[in-house]
């Protein structure tokens, strides 16, 4: 493995052909996301063998995991967006400080989550929509994950910080190694050692810690700029940049956590099967969307470097290529998931009540998921360009501004059908809002 110099990376990002460059950068990100999704689905599968209440616990834990991701993405994207623009301007010293501040901030915030989460865990899972039968399993699953929270946050942050340097392949190595290790540890702990759902959480905690150690090593040895704690010298301007760049990610992930909680609360009156069914659907659709997120993650460093270098035509060219590719991929995935929806849900839980909820929700989401190509690329572009207000607004639309009210209001009129269709309603409304905003941004780059 070879460490790229800052000058070599600058020339690659600002002069090489756009399409192969984006494909080269997005491939490791897509692989990382798919392996991580496969790890999540494997967890869901193994835990589904334990019972419906245990499957429901995954849905409750999803909210906490989203918060940990939100912290990692906040610092990784917040520091990374500014860092890529500084590298485009060839201001390497400032980029090094952004890297160190983003890393340290994510680990310290993860430690805060560990302390607060462990002290309030029982009441926390009930607040997140757990039933009395699901709560004990949610507590068991989340305890080791919360202990590893600093490593979880640090891993997501470092992956983003490497990616924004155009070094997504090294970020992939850390995440994929941890996920592959989980494939081995989860069944060992759950079934062989008889630890049940606690074993699944323990395997996740250990694997996230391994990923963190690998990513830290990669960042210190193979980053375009090397991670050094001596560069963690924050000031008001740097912190303002990190907050501005990371706020859309924090809003997006926090809204996702709130929306997942709202889904659990809305499904609660319909029993454990409804919560379990929606938890399975969230994991399946996360897999489809993770491919598009990976494509966007390949686009973002190209966007940041070229915007910093003043090459706006390359920014526009990259954006349209990614929108077209993402839309085509989502259309193909929607057809596949719609066709095999019953089989997909039954893989994780064969309970007829769970399958009925899961299949209906999958069909609704397949009908509208194709809009996410425009939705996600628009959000990622505005964030990378430093348009914090617009990016934060677009981030909150799909999983907060539109989804949370839809999932809380529609069930009063449509019953469980309202829970199943809420995400699709949110997708359509987000698409309608994103189109005019993107037209204005693209015109400003001419």
BAFILO-141572 format. One record per residue (C-alpha): x, y, z. Coordinates in Angstrom, 3 decimals, padded with zeros to 6 digits, always signed. Layout:
N
<c1 = X, c2 = Y, c3 = Z>
...
//
This chain:
446
<c1 = +000.000, c2 = +000.000, c3 = +000.000>
<c1 = +001.294, c2 = +003.417, c3 = -000.987>
<c1 = +000.604, c2 = +006.807, c3 = +000.533>
<c1 = -000.417, c2 = +009.377, c3 = -002.108>
<c1 = +001.182, c2 = +012.814, c3 = -001.921>
<c1 = -001.064, c2 = +015.866, c3 = -001.638>
<c1 = +000.089, c2 = +017.135, c3 = -005.060>
<c1 = -000.572, c2 = +013.809, c3 = -006.779>
<c1 = -004.039, c2 = +013.603, c3 = -005.252>
<c1 = -004.802, c2 = +017.201, c3 = -006.281>
<c1 = -003.953, c2 = +016.458, c3 = -009.899>
<c1 = -006.004, c2 = +013.260, c3 = -009.841>
<c1 = -009.106, c2 = +014.919, c3 = -008.377>
<c1 = -009.068, c2 = +018.077, c3 = -010.519>
<c1 = -007.780, c2 = +016.851, c3 = -013.884>
<c1 = -008.599, c2 = +013.159, c3 = -014.474>
<c1 = -011.809, c2 = +012.177, c3 = -016.365>
<c1 = -014.894, c2 = +012.548, c3 = -014.174>
<c1 = -016.742, c2 = +009.278, c3 = -014.733>
<c1 = -013.907, c2 = +006.791, c3 = -014.102>
<c1 = -012.727, c2 = +008.967, c3 = -011.188>
<c1 = -016.110, c2 = +008.835, c3 = -009.451>
<c1 = -016.520, c2 = +005.125, c3 = -010.134>
<c1 = -013.053, c2 = +004.477, c3 = -008.729>
<c1 = -013.842, c2 = +006.449, c3 = -005.576>
<c1 = -017.380, c2 = +005.197, c3 = -005.057>
<c1 = -016.603, c2 = +001.487, c3 = -005.487>
<c1 = -014.858, c2 = +001.119, c3 = -002.082>
<c1 = -017.619, c2 = +003.198, c3 = -000.451>
<c1 = -020.351, c2 = +001.048, c3 = -002.011>
<c1 = -018.553, c2 = -002.132, c3 = -000.938>
<c1 = -018.162, c2 = -000.759, c3 = +002.611>
<c1 = -021.846, c2 = +000.138, c3 = +002.793>
<c1 = -022.994, c2 = -003.188, c3 = +001.348>
<c1 = -020.811, c2 = -005.215, c3 = +003.708>
<c1 = -021.999, c2 = -003.108, c3 = +006.651>
<c1 = -025.607, c2 = -003.624, c3 = +005.524>
<c1 = -024.988, c2 = -007.351, c3 = +005.129>
<c1 = -023.641, c2 = -007.367, c3 = +008.674>
<c1 = -026.794, c2 = -005.579, c3 = +009.887>
<c1 = -029.009, c2 = -008.011, c3 = +007.989>
<c1 = -027.029, c2 = -010.955, c3 = +009.375>
<c1 = -027.627, c2 = -009.632, c3 = +012.888>
<c1 = -031.323, c2 = -009.311, c3 = +012.071>
<c1 = -031.396, c2 = -012.859, c3 = +010.693>
<c1 = -029.672, c2 = -014.473, c3 = +013.671>
<c1 = -031.711, c2 = -012.542, c3 = +016.214>
<c1 = -034.880, c2 = -013.379, c3 = +014.281>
<c1 = -034.251, c2 = -017.041, c3 = +015.125>
<c1 = -034.643, c2 = -016.184, c3 = +018.812>
<c1 = -038.227, c2 = -014.800, c3 = +018.641>
<c1 = -040.492, c2 = -011.947, c3 = +017.576>
<c1 = -039.766, c2 = -009.829, c3 = +020.666>
<c1 = -036.034, c2 = -010.136, c3 = +020.033>
<c1 = -036.591, c2 = -009.024, c3 = +016.418>
<c1 = -038.489, c2 = -006.021, c3 = +017.745>
<c1 = -035.505, c2 = -005.137, c3 = +019.942>
<c1 = -033.478, c2 = -004.540, c3 = +016.771>
<c1 = -035.963, c2 = -001.846, c3 = +015.766>
<c1 = -035.551, c2 = -000.136, c3 = +019.142>
<c1 = -031.749, c2 = -000.370, c3 = +018.968>
<c1 = -031.809, c2 = +001.119, c3 = +015.462>
<c1 = -032.578, c2 = +004.531, c3 = +016.969>
<c1 = -029.495, c2 = +004.398, c3 = +019.224>
<c1 = -027.236, c2 = +003.165, c3 = +016.428>
<c1 = -028.476, c2 = +006.035, c3 = +014.273>
<c1 = -027.444, c2 = +008.512, c3 = +016.976>
<c1 = -023.933, c2 = +007.022, c3 = +017.083>
<c1 = -023.723, c2 = +007.240, c3 = +013.301>
<c1 = -024.983, c2 = +010.823, c3 = +013.476>
<c1 = -022.090, c2 = +011.796, c3 = +015.743>
<c1 = -019.523, c2 = +010.061, c3 = +013.526>
<c1 = -020.972, c2 = +011.580, c3 = +010.356>
<c1 = -021.180, c2 = +015.016, c3 = +011.966>
<c1 = -017.456, c2 = +015.133, c3 = +012.663>
<c1 = -016.365, c2 = +013.075, c3 = +009.638>
<c1 = -018.409, c2 = +015.059, c3 = +007.123>
<c1 = -018.086, c2 = +018.346, c3 = +008.995>
<c1 = -014.297, c2 = +018.266, c3 = +009.054>
<c1 = -014.098, c2 = +016.339, c3 = +005.767>
<c1 = -016.090, c2 = +018.804, c3 = +003.664>
<c1 = -013.872, c2 = +021.705, c3 = +004.683>
<c1 = -010.782, c2 = +019.514, c3 = +004.460>
<c1 = -011.455, c2 = +018.560, c3 = +000.821>
<c1 = -011.957, c2 = +022.211, c3 = -000.121>
<c1 = -008.721, c2 = +023.167, c3 = +001.673>
<c1 = -006.876, c2 = +020.396, c3 = -000.173>
<c1 = -008.350, c2 = +021.785, c3 = -003.410>
<c1 = -006.817, c2 = +025.136, c3 = -002.416>
<c1 = -003.572, c2 = +023.337, c3 = -001.452>
<c1 = -003.822, c2 = +024.526, c3 = +002.143>
<c1 = -002.541, c2 = +021.294, c3 = +003.721>
<c1 = -001.718, c2 = +022.635, c3 = +007.187>
<c1 = -005.282, c2 = +023.782, c3 = +007.789>
<c1 = -006.592, c2 = +020.479, c3 = +006.417>
<c1 = -004.417, c2 = +018.601, c3 = +008.955>
<c1 = -005.946, c2 = +020.537, c3 = +011.842>
<c1 = -009.477, c2 = +019.825, c3 = +010.602>
<c1 = -008.644, c2 = +016.106, c3 = +010.431>
<c1 = -007.379, c2 = +015.947, c3 = +014.029>
<c1 = -010.245, c2 = +018.010, c3 = +015.480>
<c1 = -012.845, c2 = +015.866, c3 = +013.713>
<c1 = -011.306, c2 = +012.652, c3 = +015.041>
<c1 = -010.936, c2 = +013.785, c3 = +018.663>
<c1 = -014.413, c2 = +015.348, c3 = +018.739>
<c1 = -016.112, c2 = +012.153, c3 = +017.577>
<c1 = -014.397, c2 = +009.984, c3 = +020.202>
<c1 = -015.178, c2 = +012.385, c3 = +023.074>
<c1 = -018.836, c2 = +012.662, c3 = +022.067>
<c1 = -019.042, c2 = +008.861, c3 = +021.816>
<c1 = -017.733, c2 = +008.626, c3 = +025.377>
<c1 = -020.476, c2 = +011.019, c3 = +026.506>
<c1 = -023.108, c2 = +008.777, c3 = +024.884>
<c1 = -021.638, c2 = +005.766, c3 = +026.715>
<c1 = -022.006, c2 = +007.406, c3 = +030.123>
<c1 = -025.493, c2 = +008.841, c3 = +029.600>
<c1 = -026.788, c2 = +005.754, c3 = +027.770>
<c1 = -025.713, c2 = +003.228, c3 = +030.391>
<c1 = -027.154, c2 = +005.333, c3 = +033.228>
<c1 = -030.588, c2 = +005.692, c3 = +031.595>
<c1 = -030.856, c2 = +002.601, c3 = +029.387>
<c1 = -034.023, c2 = +000.995, c3 = +030.760>
<c1 = -036.075, c2 = +004.175, c3 = +030.634>
<c1 = -034.466, c2 = +005.074, c3 = +027.301>
<c1 = -035.680, c2 = +001.977, c3 = +025.457>
<c1 = -039.207, c2 = +002.503, c3 = +026.755>
<c1 = -039.107, c2 = +006.113, c3 = +025.549>
<c1 = -038.036, c2 = +004.849, c3 = +022.106>
<c1 = -041.269, c2 = +002.904, c3 = +021.704>
<c1 = -040.435, c2 = -000.484, c3 = +023.248>
<c1 = -043.170, c2 = -002.728, c3 = +024.615>
<c1 = -042.761, c2 = -004.384, c3 = +028.004>
<c1 = -041.868, c2 = -007.693, c3 = +026.335>
<c1 = -039.272, c2 = -006.160, c3 = +023.992>
<c1 = -037.537, c2 = -003.910, c3 = +026.567>
<c1 = -035.397, c2 = -006.565, c3 = +028.359>
<c1 = -033.953, c2 = -007.761, c3 = +025.049>
<c1 = -033.281, c2 = -004.211, c3 = +023.868>
<c1 = -031.339, c2 = -003.524, c3 = +027.091>
<c1 = -029.262, c2 = -006.686, c3 = +026.677>
<c1 = -028.448, c2 = -005.914, c3 = +023.048>
<c1 = -027.561, c2 = -002.254, c3 = +023.573>
<c1 = -025.363, c2 = -002.564, c3 = +026.690>
<c1 = -022.131, c2 = -003.753, c3 = +024.957>
<c1 = -022.796, c2 = -001.456, c3 = +021.984>
<c1 = -022.991, c2 = +001.575, c3 = +024.275>
<c1 = -019.725, c2 = +000.553, c3 = +025.958>
<c1 = -018.084, c2 = +000.592, c3 = +022.510>
<c1 = -019.757, c2 = +003.894, c3 = +021.520>
<c1 = -016.478, c2 = +005.934, c3 = +021.345>
<c1 = -015.094, c2 = +003.411, c3 = +018.851>
<c1 = -018.350, c2 = +003.341, c3 = +016.865>
<c1 = -018.371, c2 = +007.137, c3 = +016.521>
<c1 = -014.651, c2 = +007.226, c3 = +015.786>
<c1 = -014.971, c2 = +004.588, c3 = +013.054>
<c1 = -017.695, c2 = +006.454, c3 = +011.163>
<c1 = -015.745, c2 = +009.693, c3 = +011.525>
<c1 = -012.430, c2 = +008.264, c3 = +010.288>
<c1 = -014.087, c2 = +006.540, c3 = +007.341>
<c1 = -015.476, c2 = +009.894, c3 = +006.213>
<c1 = -012.200, c2 = +011.721, c3 = +006.811>
<c1 = -010.289, c2 = +009.217, c3 = +004.679>
<c1 = -012.950, c2 = +009.357, c3 = +001.982>
<c1 = -012.794, c2 = +013.139, c3 = +001.676>
<c1 = -009.068, c2 = +012.830, c3 = +001.020>
<c1 = -009.878, c2 = +010.572, c3 = -001.939>
<c1 = -008.654, c2 = +007.532, c3 = +000.037>
<c1 = -011.936, c2 = +005.618, c3 = +000.295>
<c1 = -010.202, c2 = +002.275, c3 = -000.321>
<c1 = -008.401, c2 = +002.540, c3 = +003.031>
<c1 = -011.654, c2 = +003.416, c3 = +004.794>
<c1 = -013.236, c2 = +000.367, c3 = +003.203>
<c1 = -010.587, c2 = -001.929, c3 = +004.651>
<c1 = -011.384, c2 = -000.918, c3 = +008.211>
<c1 = -015.160, c2 = -001.201, c3 = +007.946>
<c1 = -015.158, c2 = -004.413, c3 = +005.912>
<c1 = -012.747, c2 = -006.185, c3 = +008.283>
<c1 = -014.980, c2 = -005.425, c3 = +011.256>
<c1 = -018.125, c2 = -006.492, c3 = +009.430>
<c1 = -016.599, c2 = -009.772, c3 = +008.248>
<c1 = -015.466, c2 = -010.513, c3 = +011.793>
<c1 = -019.048, c2 = -010.049, c3 = +012.947>
<c1 = -020.224, c2 = -012.776, c3 = +010.554>
<c1 = -018.103, c2 = -015.171, c3 = +012.597>
<c1 = -018.623, c2 = -013.823, c3 = +016.115>
<c1 = -022.408, c2 = -013.262, c3 = +016.035>
<c1 = -023.478, c2 = -016.920, c3 = +015.577>
<c1 = -020.653, c2 = -018.054, c3 = +017.888>
<c1 = -021.796, c2 = -015.814, c3 = +020.741>
<c1 = -025.565, c2 = -016.185, c3 = +020.144>
<c1 = -025.872, c2 = -019.937, c3 = +019.620>
<c1 = -022.624, c2 = -021.744, c3 = +020.487>
<c1 = -021.916, c2 = -019.839, c3 = +023.700>
<c1 = -025.648, c2 = -019.422, c3 = +024.416>
<c1 = -025.467, c2 = -015.660, c3 = +025.037>
<c1 = -028.601, c2 = -014.911, c3 = +022.991>
<c1 = -029.269, c2 = -011.333, c3 = +022.001>
<c1 = -026.585, c2 = -010.079, c3 = +024.411>
<c1 = -024.090, c2 = -012.061, c3 = +022.343>
<c1 = -025.217, c2 = -010.239, c3 = +019.193>
<c1 = -024.589, c2 = -006.884, c3 = +020.869>
<c1 = -021.236, c2 = -008.067, c3 = +022.221>
<c1 = -020.131, c2 = -009.192, c3 = +018.744>
<c1 = -021.107, c2 = -005.786, c3 = +017.335>
<c1 = -019.175, c2 = -003.939, c3 = +020.050>
<c1 = -016.027, c2 = -005.999, c3 = +019.506>
<c1 = -016.171, c2 = -005.648, c3 = +015.713>
<c1 = -016.664, c2 = -001.884, c3 = +015.872>
<c1 = -013.621, c2 = -001.630, c3 = +018.145>
<c1 = -011.508, c2 = -003.643, c3 = +015.692>
<c1 = -012.658, c2 = -001.381, c3 = +012.823>
<c1 = -011.732, c2 = +001.692, c3 = +014.849>
<c1 = -008.189, c2 = +000.439, c3 = +015.483>
<c1 = -007.672, c2 = -000.426, c3 = +011.819>
<c1 = -009.022, c2 = +002.918, c3 = +010.581>
<c1 = -006.853, c2 = +004.816, c3 = +013.041>
<c1 = -003.779, c2 = +002.988, c3 = +011.726>
<c1 = -004.803, c2 = +003.617, c3 = +008.097>
<c1 = -005.323, c2 = +007.304, c3 = +008.734>
<c1 = -001.944, c2 = +007.703, c3 = +010.432>
<c1 = -000.006, c2 = +005.817, c3 = +007.763>
<c1 = -001.795, c2 = +006.198, c3 = +004.446>
<c1 = -003.805, c2 = +009.420, c3 = +004.542>
<c1 = -002.960, c2 = +012.218, c3 = +002.105>
<c1 = -002.512, c2 = +014.157, c3 = +005.329>
<c1 = -001.575, c2 = +012.096, c3 = +008.365>
<c1 = -003.621, c2 = +011.957, c3 = +011.545>
<c1 = -001.709, c2 = +013.475, c3 = +014.454>
<c1 = -003.219, c2 = +014.471, c3 = +017.794>
<c1 = -000.712, c2 = +017.333, c3 = +017.976>
<c1 = -002.726, c2 = +019.022, c3 = +015.227>
<c1 = -005.863, c2 = +019.090, c3 = +017.385>
<c1 = -005.753, c2 = +022.826, c3 = +017.964>
<c1 = -009.310, c2 = +024.095, c3 = +017.605>
<c1 = -010.256, c2 = +027.719, c3 = +017.199>
<c1 = -013.539, c2 = +029.485, c3 = +016.558>
<c1 = -013.172, c2 = +029.538, c3 = +012.769>
<c1 = -012.317, c2 = +025.835, c3 = +012.485>
<c1 = -015.105, c2 = +024.806, c3 = +014.832>
<c1 = -017.544, c2 = +026.963, c3 = +012.876>
<c1 = -016.521, c2 = +025.226, c3 = +009.655>
<c1 = -016.891, c2 = +021.762, c3 = +011.186>
<c1 = -020.304, c2 = +022.598, c3 = +012.623>
<c1 = -021.442, c2 = +024.120, c3 = +009.336>
<c1 = -020.221, c2 = +021.179, c3 = +007.280>
<c1 = -021.423, c2 = +018.515, c3 = +009.714>
<c1 = -024.780, c2 = +019.983, c3 = +010.680>
<c1 = -026.629, c2 = +018.528, c3 = +007.646>
<c1 = -025.315, c2 = +015.041, c3 = +008.497>
<c1 = -026.241, c2 = +015.466, c3 = +012.148>
<c1 = -029.698, c2 = +016.674, c3 = +011.179>
<c1 = -030.140, c2 = +013.840, c3 = +008.675>
<c1 = -029.107, c2 = +011.106, c3 = +011.091>
<c1 = -030.887, c2 = +012.620, c3 = +014.092>
<c1 = -034.050, c2 = +012.953, c3 = +012.043>
<c1 = -033.594, c2 = +009.309, c3 = +011.067>
<c1 = -033.369, c2 = +008.338, c3 = +014.727>
<c1 = -036.465, c2 = +010.379, c3 = +015.562>
<c1 = -038.317, c2 = +008.894, c3 = +012.587>
<c1 = -037.357, c2 = +005.334, c3 = +013.615>
<c1 = -038.669, c2 = +006.089, c3 = +017.097>
<c1 = -041.884, c2 = +007.494, c3 = +015.602>
<c1 = -042.281, c2 = +004.334, c3 = +013.512>
<c1 = -041.892, c2 = +002.207, c3 = +016.656>
<c1 = -044.391, c2 = +004.354, c3 = +018.555>
<c1 = -046.873, c2 = +004.262, c3 = +015.676>
<c1 = -046.485, c2 = +000.481, c3 = +015.298>
<c1 = -046.684, c2 = -000.140, c3 = +019.061>
<c1 = -050.520, c2 = -000.337, c3 = +019.248>
<c1 = -050.466, c2 = -003.036, c3 = +016.569>
<c1 = -048.174, c2 = -005.311, c3 = +018.616>
<c1 = -044.683, c2 = -006.812, c3 = +018.505>
<c1 = -045.229, c2 = -008.192, c3 = +014.987>
<c1 = -045.759, c2 = -004.712, c3 = +013.534>
<c1 = -042.605, c2 = -003.360, c3 = +015.225>
<c1 = -040.600, c2 = -006.399, c3 = +014.069>
<c1 = -041.944, c2 = -006.140, c3 = +010.498>
<c1 = -041.030, c2 = -002.469, c3 = +010.181>
<c1 = -037.588, c2 = -003.129, c3 = +011.716>
<c1 = -036.916, c2 = -005.743, c3 = +009.022>
<c1 = -038.095, c2 = -003.378, c3 = +006.267>
<c1 = -035.837, c2 = -000.595, c3 = +007.555>
<c1 = -032.847, c2 = -002.920, c3 = +007.361>
<c1 = -033.709, c2 = -004.155, c3 = +003.841>
<c1 = -034.264, c2 = -000.663, c3 = +002.414>
<c1 = -031.131, c2 = +000.540, c3 = +004.180>
<c1 = -029.284, c2 = -001.932, c3 = +001.958>
<c1 = -030.788, c2 = -000.459, c3 = -001.218>
<c1 = -030.118, c2 = +003.118, c3 = -000.149>
<c1 = -026.588, c2 = +002.275, c3 = +001.029>
<c1 = -025.555, c2 = +001.726, c3 = -002.593>
<c1 = -026.698, c2 = +005.234, c3 = -003.499>
<c1 = -025.065, c2 = +006.675, c3 = -000.407>
<c1 = -021.821, c2 = +005.002, c3 = -001.499>
<c1 = -022.137, c2 = +006.596, c3 = -004.923>
<c1 = -022.699, c2 = +009.969, c3 = -003.271>
<c1 = -019.673, c2 = +009.393, c3 = -001.064>
<c1 = -017.592, c2 = +008.920, c3 = -004.211>
<c1 = -019.033, c2 = +012.162, c3 = -005.596>
<c1 = -018.391, c2 = +014.312, c3 = -002.515>
<c1 = -014.551, c2 = +014.466, c3 = -002.568>
<c1 = -014.634, c2 = +015.191, c3 = -006.320>
<c1 = -017.166, c2 = +017.938, c3 = -005.658>
<c1 = -015.149, c2 = +019.410, c3 = -002.759>
<c1 = -011.759, c2 = +019.378, c3 = -004.485>
<c1 = -013.064, c2 = +020.907, c3 = -007.711>
<c1 = -015.222, c2 = +023.493, c3 = -005.978>
<c1 = -012.194, c2 = +024.552, c3 = -003.930>
<c1 = -010.127, c2 = +024.707, c3 = -007.127>
<c1 = -012.811, c2 = +026.802, c3 = -008.865>
<c1 = -013.575, c2 = +024.138, c3 = -011.506>
<c1 = -017.356, c2 = +024.438, c3 = -011.414>
<c1 = -017.937, c2 = +022.729, c3 = -014.751>
<c1 = -016.478, c2 = +019.510, c3 = -013.310>
<c1 = -018.765, c2 = +019.836, c3 = -010.276>
<c1 = -021.854, c2 = +020.027, c3 = -012.520>
<c1 = -020.658, c2 = +017.188, c3 = -014.711>
<c1 = -020.048, c2 = +014.957, c3 = -011.691>
<c1 = -023.455, c2 = +015.757, c3 = -010.214>
<c1 = -025.455, c2 = +014.831, c3 = -013.315>
<c1 = -023.492, c2 = +011.636, c3 = -013.845>
<c1 = -024.236, c2 = +010.534, c3 = -010.276>
<c1 = -027.940, c2 = +011.433, c3 = -010.461>
<c1 = -028.449, c2 = +009.386, c3 = -013.644>
<c1 = -026.482, c2 = +006.413, c3 = -012.345>
<c1 = -028.225, c2 = +006.456, c3 = -008.945>
<c1 = -031.690, c2 = +006.616, c3 = -010.495>
<c1 = -030.964, c2 = +003.672, c3 = -012.786>
<c1 = -029.580, c2 = +001.552, c3 = -009.947>
<c1 = -032.558, c2 = +002.331, c3 = -007.687>
<c1 = -035.031, c2 = +001.428, c3 = -010.420>
<c1 = -033.410, c2 = -001.989, c3 = -010.853>
<c1 = -033.313, c2 = -002.598, c3 = -007.092>
<c1 = -036.957, c2 = -001.562, c3 = -006.694>
<c1 = -038.058, c2 = -004.138, c3 = -009.267>
<c1 = -036.051, c2 = -006.883, c3 = -007.539>
<c1 = -037.220, c2 = -006.080, c3 = -004.012>
<c1 = -040.882, c2 = -005.764, c3 = -005.100>
<c1 = -040.718, c2 = -009.146, c3 = -006.862>
<c1 = -039.199, c2 = -011.005, c3 = -003.932>
<c1 = -040.673, c2 = -009.046, c3 = -000.994>
<c1 = -042.340, c2 = -012.043, c3 = +000.777>
<c1 = -039.213, c2 = -014.168, c3 = +000.514>
<c1 = -036.999, c2 = -011.343, c3 = +001.771>
<c1 = -039.098, c2 = -010.782, c3 = +004.905>
<c1 = -039.471, c2 = -014.521, c3 = +005.584>
<c1 = -035.688, c2 = -014.909, c3 = +005.617>
<c1 = -035.622, c2 = -012.875, c3 = +008.826>
<c1 = -038.908, c2 = -013.897, c3 = +010.429>
<c1 = -041.509, c2 = -016.372, c3 = +009.144>
<c1 = -044.283, c2 = -015.173, c3 = +011.492>
<c1 = -047.275, c2 = -014.513, c3 = +009.120>
<c1 = -048.183, c2 = -011.290, c3 = +010.947>
<c1 = -044.614, c2 = -009.973, c3 = +010.576>
<c1 = -044.530, c2 = -010.969, c3 = +006.899>
<c1 = -047.840, c2 = -009.217, c3 = +006.151>
<c1 = -046.620, c2 = -005.904, c3 = +007.570>
<c1 = -043.183, c2 = -006.210, c3 = +005.987>
<c1 = -044.389, c2 = -007.048, c3 = +002.469>
<c1 = -046.904, c2 = -004.185, c3 = +002.367>
<c1 = -044.291, c2 = -001.681, c3 = +003.569>
<c1 = -041.706, c2 = -002.942, c3 = +001.072>
<c1 = -044.136, c2 = -002.585, c3 = -001.840>
<c1 = -044.929, c2 = +001.002, c3 = -000.884>
<c1 = -041.257, c2 = +001.931, c3 = -000.563>
<c1 = -040.282, c2 = +000.244, c3 = -003.829>
<c1 = -042.800, c2 = +002.451, c3 = -005.618>
<c1 = -041.035, c2 = +005.662, c3 = -004.538>
<c1 = -037.411, c2 = +004.751, c3 = -003.699>
<c1 = -036.316, c2 = +005.771, c3 = -007.231>
<c1 = -036.715, c2 = +009.429, c3 = -006.174>
<c1 = -033.820, c2 = +009.053, c3 = -003.741>
<c1 = -031.242, c2 = +009.436, c3 = -006.505>
<c1 = -032.187, c2 = +013.098, c3 = -006.846>
<c1 = -032.914, c2 = +013.536, c3 = -003.120>
<c1 = -029.593, c2 = +012.192, c3 = -001.841>
<c1 = -027.311, c2 = +013.694, c3 = -004.492>
<c1 = -028.881, c2 = +017.113, c3 = -004.002>
<c1 = -028.385, c2 = +016.886, c3 = -000.271>
<c1 = -024.767, c2 = +015.706, c3 = -000.545>
<c1 = -023.891, c2 = +018.350, c3 = -003.114>
<c1 = -025.228, c2 = +021.269, c3 = -001.090>
<c1 = -023.443, c2 = +019.953, c3 = +002.013>
<c1 = -020.096, c2 = +019.626, c3 = +000.240>
<c1 = -020.399, c2 = +023.124, c3 = -001.239>
<c1 = -020.771, c2 = +024.488, c3 = +002.300>
<c1 = -024.429, c2 = +025.530, c3 = +001.882>
<c1 = -025.299, c2 = +024.546, c3 = +005.447>
<c1 = -028.839, c2 = +025.912, c3 = +005.635>
<c1 = -030.004, c2 = +024.319, c3 = +002.399>
<c1 = -028.262, c2 = +021.017, c3 = +003.127>
<c1 = -029.723, c2 = +020.847, c3 = +006.640>
<c1 = -033.214, c2 = +021.557, c3 = +005.335>
<c1 = -032.977, c2 = +018.869, c3 = +002.644>
<c1 = -031.472, c2 = +016.429, c3 = +005.164>
<c1 = -034.365, c2 = +016.792, c3 = +007.560>
<c1 = -037.093, c2 = +016.518, c3 = +004.911>
<c1 = -037.088, c2 = +012.805, c3 = +004.114>
<c1 = -036.654, c2 = +011.400, c3 = +007.622>
<c1 = -037.945, c2 = +014.204, c3 = +009.800>
<c1 = -040.014, c2 = +017.039, c3 = +008.421>
<c1 = -042.206, c2 = +014.745, c3 = +006.309>
<c1 = -041.799, c2 = +011.200, c3 = +007.682>
<c1 = -042.330, c2 = +011.812, c3 = +011.396>
<c1 = -045.682, c2 = +013.631, c3 = +010.963>
<c1 = -046.815, c2 = +011.138, c3 = +008.306>
<c1 = -046.130, c2 = +008.092, c3 = +010.462>
<c1 = -047.838, c2 = +009.651, c3 = +013.484>
<c1 = -050.892, c2 = +011.027, c3 = +011.649>
<c1 = -051.742, c2 = +008.448, c3 = +008.948>
<c1 = -052.307, c2 = +005.460, c3 = +011.331>
<c1 = -055.167, c2 = +007.354, c3 = +012.999>
<c1 = -057.049, c2 = +007.202, c3 = +009.688>
<c1 = -055.621, c2 = +004.109, c3 = +007.998>
<c1 = -054.502, c2 = +001.876, c3 = +010.853>
<c1 = -051.332, c2 = -000.160, c3 = +010.276>
<c1 = -051.531, c2 = +000.764, c3 = +006.570>
<c1 = -050.590, c2 = +004.312, c3 = +007.571>
<c1 = -047.383, c2 = +003.025, c3 = +009.191>
<c1 = -046.539, c2 = +000.976, c3 = +006.101>
<c1 = -046.976, c2 = +003.813, c3 = +003.584>
<c1 = -045.530, c2 = +006.756, c3 = +005.555>
<c1 = -041.994, c2 = +006.522, c3 = +004.123>
<c1 = -043.304, c2 = +006.624, c3 = +000.558>
<c1 = -045.311, c2 = +009.758, c3 = +001.285>
<c1 = -042.161, c2 = +011.352, c3 = +002.689>
<c1 = -040.066, c2 = +010.355, c3 = -000.363>
<c1 = -042.480, c2 = +012.019, c3 = -002.790>
<c1 = -042.706, c2 = +015.254, c3 = -000.788>
<c1 = -038.904, c2 = +015.425, c3 = -000.442>
<c1 = -038.492, c2 = +014.975, c3 = -004.190>
<c1 = -040.927, c2 = +017.835, c3 = -004.868>
<c1 = -038.924, c2 = +020.135, c3 = -002.572>
<c1 = -035.461, c2 = +019.105, c3 = -003.825>
<c1 = -035.996, c2 = +019.784, c3 = -007.557>
<c1 = -036.406, c2 = +023.603, c3 = -007.435>
<c1 = -033.610, c2 = +023.991, c3 = -004.866>
<c1 = -031.160, c2 = +022.041, c3 = -007.030>
<c1 = -032.015, c2 = +024.122, c3 = -010.091>
<c1 = -030.981, c2 = +027.265, c3 = -008.219>
<c1 = -027.715, c2 = +025.707, c3 = -006.963>
<c1 = -026.723, c2 = +024.434, c3 = -010.408>
<c1 = -027.421, c2 = +027.826, c3 = -011.991>
<c1 = -025.152, c2 = +029.461, c3 = -009.401>
<c1 = -022.246, c2 = +027.268, c3 = -010.574>
<c1 = -022.279, c2 = +028.507, c3 = -014.170>
//
